[in-house]
């Protein structure tokens, strides 16, 4: 029993000098009294959620940041993206030695403009990841002189403070993705980034299994591994097979073809370019994302389309329908993206015709199903033939490892400790169970903010630090109070009352009351007239504390009268705004 093993007075296990305590989340913390942790890991994002990946690794008083991503909203409150709350790093800004990027997806690089506003540190990454990061930073007002981008190559070790970092090639749905081998003293940490084992990648750069095996032979203290597809059995499939499926679909089309895809998938862009040339079609890019991705990939030597393959949007009319192939961004039904505007027939460059073909070579990210369904329905109403993953599963494969590939990563590296990353709590716990079933000695699942302490004795959960996410619009922070007001407005609407009063709070003119999102035209007049009468009665009968009541006193009385009236007459309680005008 616990009381037989533990000295409750001193918090020490009786047979070993081990101390224990409970952290703020109620987890039992067991520590050897003679040893302090060599490495601390703090996830600011990506553990317990999909996206917004950001991990801080601390050793010898210095901090290294792995990835700095964003996540996207699933509600329409005027939010562009969410980025992690960087307060933990900002308070330790003098100790941060750099940021290392595993690859260039937005959930790994999109938070850089916000973090680099408060930190002046170098950013390490591949040519492609840094090219995309540079585009984001320049968009947000950074000058080239402010940006310290440090390119690396796979297999080339570099130093950042007390850390030695080795990038290792992995396959993913974006070029130049890397796992990171992070060494400090006797510890070796492997962070897989997003990965898969593609047996036949279009760029010829498969996951470097031989190097991973060598690293496993050398000894891996801790493996941090992508959990996104832990629920998917088998293998994720080869990207090249998607190219063959797209070739079959496009070559059979006798009208204009629109291909919707994740623009960052340069492997797929390359294959679509080859298909277009084989079919005698010209490519037009619709959407800023597609144009940016092609520009950066070309600059990094990852895409080498002939100069006459691309036709700008304003010259689409000069190309026959059978010679036209459109690559459009916005596969998740984003309202302002190219595909959504095409579905509403509001795109300035193109209106699709009946029998045109749309190929959605993508998956639907959870939460975006309604928007994508509406977009597909709009195309069908236009007579456009829509091919998507449900009707033709071969036109898309995931860039994330399935269970067989996750097993392969563990078998190659044979870690002493395993911590799943990149997923909801469900994904993390499922991946942790999977690692245990494969015989990993120590497995731990943690959430954002839980401090993991790695030492020669293993790993433990230490303190819990404050983390969160910050909503932004057009690069500026939106405070939680603003979002709360927007949510209330969306649910209940707003009523605006204007009062003209004299010094004693007496009305000079009748109140003016209007609403938005509360009443329909048929009921508005009678309800508003009744509400105005109640406001007049309330102000006339109210005994103010002074002969000259303050605007605030008048506003409070009037606001309560409006809310009571609308609640009683229409069962609604909108946000009420009262303006007082003094005569």
N, C-alpha and C positions, 0 to 999 in steps of 0.2 A: 504494500500500500504506500501511497505518497508520503504519509506521515512517518513511515519507517525508513524512508530514503532521504527525507528532506529535513533540514534544520529550519523550521519555519521562521524562527526568530532572526536568523542571520541570512536566510535565503541561499543556503549552500547545500548541495547534495552531499550526504555524509561520506559516501565512499570515494568521491572525487571532488577536488576543489573547483566546483562549478557553481556560478551564481545564476540566479534566475530573477525575472521580473516580468511584468505585463506591459506591453506597449499600449498607446491610446486606442487601438482597435481591438484590444483584448487578447492579442496573441501572446503566448508564453514565450519569453525571450530567455534563452539559456546561453550563458557565456562562460568561457574559461577565465578565471580571475587573473591568470598570469599572462594572457595574450590579447593584444588589441588587434582589430581587423587590419589586414594589409591593404585591402581594396574595398571601397564602398561603391554601390551602384544605386542610382536613383532614376527611376523612369518618370519623366515629366509628361509623357504621353505614350500611347501605343499599348499599354498593358491594361486590359479591361475594356478595350474599345478597338474599333477598326479605324486606322488612320492616325494622323497627328503623332507620328513616331518621333521620339526624342528621348535619348538616354544619356545620363551623365555618369562617367566613371571617374572615381576619385582615388588617388594614391599619392603618397609622399607630399600631401598638402596641395596637389594640383588636380585640376579637373579637365577631362577630355569629353567632348560632346559628340555623340554618334547620332547623326541625322537630326533634322530640324523641320518637321513636316506640319501640315495643316490637315484639318478635316472639313467636311462640307455639311451645310445645314440640311435637315430634312423637313423643316418648316419654313414658311415664307414670312419671315420677320424682317426682311431687308438686310440679311447677313450674307456677306460674300463667303467668308471662310472663318474658321476658328483656329487659333494657334495656341500652343501651351502658354500657361502663365509662367513667365521666365523669372519670377521673383527670386527663386532659389539660386539661379545663376547670377542674377544681377547683384545680389548681396555678396557674391563671391567672385566678382568680376576680375579682380586682380589675380585670381588663382586659375582662371580658365586659360588653357594653353592652345586650344584650337577646336575646330569642328571638322569632323570627318564624315563624308557622305558615302553611303553604300551604292546609291544610284540616283537617277534624276526624276523620279516620280514626285508629284506634288505632295503626297503624304510623307515625303522624306526631305524635301527641300523648300517647300512653300512657306515655311515659317522664318526663313533666313532674313528677309527684310525687316522683320519685327525684332529679332534677336540682335541683329547687327546695329540696330539703333542704340542699344545700350552696351554692347560689347565690341571692342576693337580687337578682333582676333583673326588669324588666318583660317581659311576654309580649304580643306583638302578634298580632292575628288578626281574622278576621271575627266577626260576632256569633255565628254558629253554631259555629265552631271554638272560640271562647272559652267559649261556653255549655257545650259538652261537656267542655272542659278544666276548667272550674270544678267540674263534677260529679265528675270524677276526683279533683281536689285535695281537695274537701270529704270525699269517701269516705275519703281517706288521712289525715284528721285535721288538715288545714289549716283555719285560721279565715279568714273573709272578709277580715279586716284584713291577713293575711299574703300575700294574693294581689293582685298588681299586673297587672291585665288591661287592655290598651290596644286598644280596638276600632278597626279601620280600615275604610274603604270603598274599593271598586275605583276606580282613577284618582286617589286622594287620596294624594299623596306625604307621607312623614313621615321624620324624621331619627332615627337611632340612632348616636350617636357620630359617626365620620367617614363614615358610610354614609347615602346617600339611597335610600329604598326606595319603589317604586311597585307596588302590586298591580294585576294585570291579570286580568280575568275569563277563566276557562277552564271548559269543561264537564267534568264528572266524575260519578261515581255518588254524589255527596254535594253538597248545595247550597253555594254561596259558595266554591267552590274557586278558587284564584288561582295564577297564575304571578307570580313576583317579579322586578322589574327593580331591580337593586342597582347603584348608581353610587358610584364613588369616584374623585375627580380625573378623569382622562381615560378611565377604564375603565368599561365597562358590562357587567355580568354578568346574564344572564337564566337564572333557575331555573324550569323549566316546572311544577314540582310534578307531580302526577298529572293527566293531561289527556286529552281526546279532542276531536274536531270533530263534535259532534252537530248534524246539520242541523235538527233539530226538537225541542229539549229541552222537556220538559213545563213548566218554569218560565219559558220564553221567554228565558233568559239563555245565549245561545250563546257559544262562545269568541270573544273580541274580535279577529277577524282584522285589522280595520282598524288597531287600535292596535298590534298586533304588527308589521304591515307598516311603520308609521311608525317604530317602534323600530328595525326593521331598516334603514330609510333613514338613521337617525341614526348607526348603526354599533354592532354588538355585538361586544365583545371576546371574550366567552366564553359559550357556550350549554351549560347543564347540562340534559339532557333525559331524561325517563322512558323506560326501556328494557323495561318489563315484558312488553309484547306484541310484541317485535321479531320473533318467529317467526310471527306471525299476518298473513297477507296481506290486502290490501284494506282495507275500513273496518270499524270496530267495530259500526256500526249505531246506530239511534236508540232512545233510551229510550221514546219515545212508541209505537213499534211493539210494545214489550213490553206496554204498556197495552192495546192492541187485542187482542193474543193472550190476555192474562189475562181480558179481558172475554168473549171467545168461550168460554173454558173455564168460567169461573164461571157465566155466564148459562145454560149448558147443564146445570148441576148441579141435582138435585132433592133433595139431602141436605145435611148440614153440610159446609162447605168450610174447610179449614185452608190458609193460605198461609204458606209458609216463605220468608223473604227476609233479606237483609242489612239489619238494621233502620236502619242509617245512610243507606240510600238513600231519602231523604225524597221524591224525585220519584216513586218507585214506591209509597211509602205514600200519597201524595196520589192517585195514580191508582186504587189499590185502594179508597180511600175513595169515590171517584166511582163506581166499579163497584158497591160495596156499596149506595150510595143508589139507583142505577139499578135494582138487582135487588131492592130492598126488604129488604136484610139489615142487621143490626146487627153492629158490630165489637167483638170482645173481644181485648185484648192479653194474650198469655201470654209471660212472660219479662221480666226486669228491663231488658235492653237495649232491647227494643221500647218499654217504658214510658218509659225515659229519653229515647230519641230523639224520641218524640212530644211529650214535655213540653218539651224544648229547642226543637224546631222550631216548636211553637206559640208559645212565648215570643218567638221571633225573627220571628214573622209569616210563617213559611214553610209553615205548615200551619193550615188554618182549617176544621176539621171542625165540623159542627153539634153542639151539646151533647148532643143525644139520639141521636147516632150510636154512641157508645161504651156498652157494657154491661160492668160489672166482672165479673171471673171468678166471684165468688160468686153472681152472679145469672144464670149461664148457663142454669140449669134453667128459668128463666122465659121463655126464648126458644125457639121451635120450631126444629127442625133446618133447615128450609128458609129460616128467617130469620136464621141464624147464620153469621157469617164470622169465623174465628179468624186473627189474625196472630200467628205464633209465631217466636221466635228460636231459634238453634241449628242452622243449616243444615249445619254441619260435623260434626255428630254429637257435640258436646261432652257429656260424661257427665251434667252437672247442668243442662243447658239444657232449655228447655221441650219442644222436639221430641223429644229423646232420652227424656225422662220419659214423653211421650205414647206413644212407641214401645214402652216397657216397661210401659205401663198403670199407672204409678205417680204420675201427675200428680194432685194433690189436687183440681183444679178440673174435670177433664174426662177421660172415657174414651170413645174413639172407638168407633163402631159399624160393623159391616160395611156396605159401600157408601158410607161417608163418603169424601170426596175430599181428598187431600193434594196441593197444588201446590207443588213446590220451585222457586221462581223464583230460582235461584242457580246458581253453578258450584261445583265441588269444588276447593278449594285443594289443590295438590299436597302429598301426605303424609297427607291426611285421607281418602283413598279407602276404606280398610278400615272406618273408623268410619261413614262415610256409607252404605256398602253394607250393613253390619249393621243400621243404623237403618231403611233402606228395607225390608230383608227382614222386620224385625219388624212393620212396618206391613202388608206384604202378608199375613203370617200372620194378622193380625186381620181380613182381608177388606177393608182400606182400599184404595181405588184411588189409585195414586200416579202423578202426572204430573211428569216432570222434564225436564231439558234434553236428555237422550238421546231420549226419546219425543216431545218437542215442543220443538225448538230455538228456537222463537220466543218462549218465555217468559222468556228472559234474554239480555241483551247485556252485554258488558264495559264497564267504566268507563275502561279504559286504551286509548290510541291503538294502532291497528294500523299496519302499515308505511306505507300511503298517508297516514295522518294524521301519522306521524312525518316523512315526506318533506315534507308541507305545512308543518310547524313550521320545519324547516330552510330551506325556500324563502322563508318569510315573514321570517325573522330574518337569514339570510345571515351567520352568525357567522364571525369570523376563526379562532376555536378552538372545537372541539367536544369535550366530555367526557360520555359516557353515564353516567347514574346510575340507581338503583333497579332492581337486578337481580343475578342470579348472574353469575359471570365469563363464562359462556356468553352471557348476554344482553348484557353490556357489550361484549364483543368483536364480537358480531354487529351491534350498533348502531353501533359504531365503523367496521366495514367498510362499513356502509350509508352513513354520513356521508361516508366517503372516496369512495364511488362517486358521490355527489352533488356532489363537487367542493369540499368544505370544505377550506380550505388546510392546517389543522393539526388533527389528531385524536389524542386520547390516552385510553386506557382505564386506570383505576387501581383499586386496591382500598382497603378500609378501612386507615387508618393511613399510607398513602403521602401525603406532603406535596406538593401541587401548587403550584408557584411561577409566578405570572403576572406578566409584565413587558412592556414595549413590544417586546421581542425575541421574545415568544411565551410558551410554557409549557414547564415541565420538571418532572420528578419530583425532589424534593429528598430530605430525610431521610425516615426511616420512624419513626413514633412508635408507642408501645405502645397497642394498642386491644384490646377484647375484649367479652364480654357477661357480664352478671351475672344469675344465676337468682334469682327471687323467689317467695315464697309468701305470700299475704295481706299483701303490702306489705313483707315482711322479706326480707333477702338470705339466700340459701342458699350456703354456701361450697362450692367445688369438691370439698373432701374429703368433705363430706356427700353430694353427688351421686355421688361415686365409690363410697362405701359402699352407697348405695341401689342402684346398678347391680349391685354385687357380690352384694348380698342377693337381688336379683331373679334373678340367674343361678344362684346356688349355695345359697341358704337360709342358716339360722343354726342353730348348736348352742350350747346354754347348759349349762354344767357348774357345779355348786355343790359346794364342798368344805368340810367341817368338820374342822379340823386343830388339833393342839396346838402348843406352842411349838417343838417339834423337827420340825415338818412331818409328823407322823404322823396318819393319819386316825382320827377319833373315830367317825364314822358312815360308812356306804357313800356314795360319791359319787352325786349325783343329776344325770342327763343327760337333756335333752329337746331336740327339734329342731322347727323349723318350715320347711316348704318343702324338705325334704330326703328324707324317707322316707314311704312310704304305710303305712297301718295294718297291712297284712299282714306287712311286713318289719320294722317298726320295733322290736318287742320283742327279737327275736334279735340284730339289729345293735347296738342300744343296750346290751344286756347284754354283748356282746362288747367293745364300746368301753369300758364301765365296768371290766371286768376288766383291760384293757390299761392304763387309767389307774392302777388299784391297783398293778399290777406295776411300772409306771414310777416311781411315787412311792416304792414300797418299796425299789427297787433303786438309786435315784439317790443319788449321793454329793454332798450339798450342800456348798458351800464353808464353811459355818459350822454349828455345832450348832443355831443358831436361824435358819433360812433366812427370807429376806424373802418377803412375799407375791408379789412380782414373780418371784422364782426359782421358787416353787411353781407359779404361773400359767403360766410358760413351759414347764415340764416337762409339765404336764397338757394344755396346749393342743396341743403336738406329739403327745402320745399320742392325743388325740381325733382330730386330723386324719389321722394315720397309720391309725388304726383305720377311720374312715369311708371314707377313700380306698381302703383295701385291701378292705374288706368290701362297699362299695356303689359304688365308683368316683366318690365325691363328696368335695369338699373345701369344706365350708361355712365361712362366717365363724364363728369359735369365740369365745365369751365365757366366761371363767372367773371365778367369784365365790369368794373365799376368806373363810371365816368362822372366826375364832379362838375357841377355847374359853377 
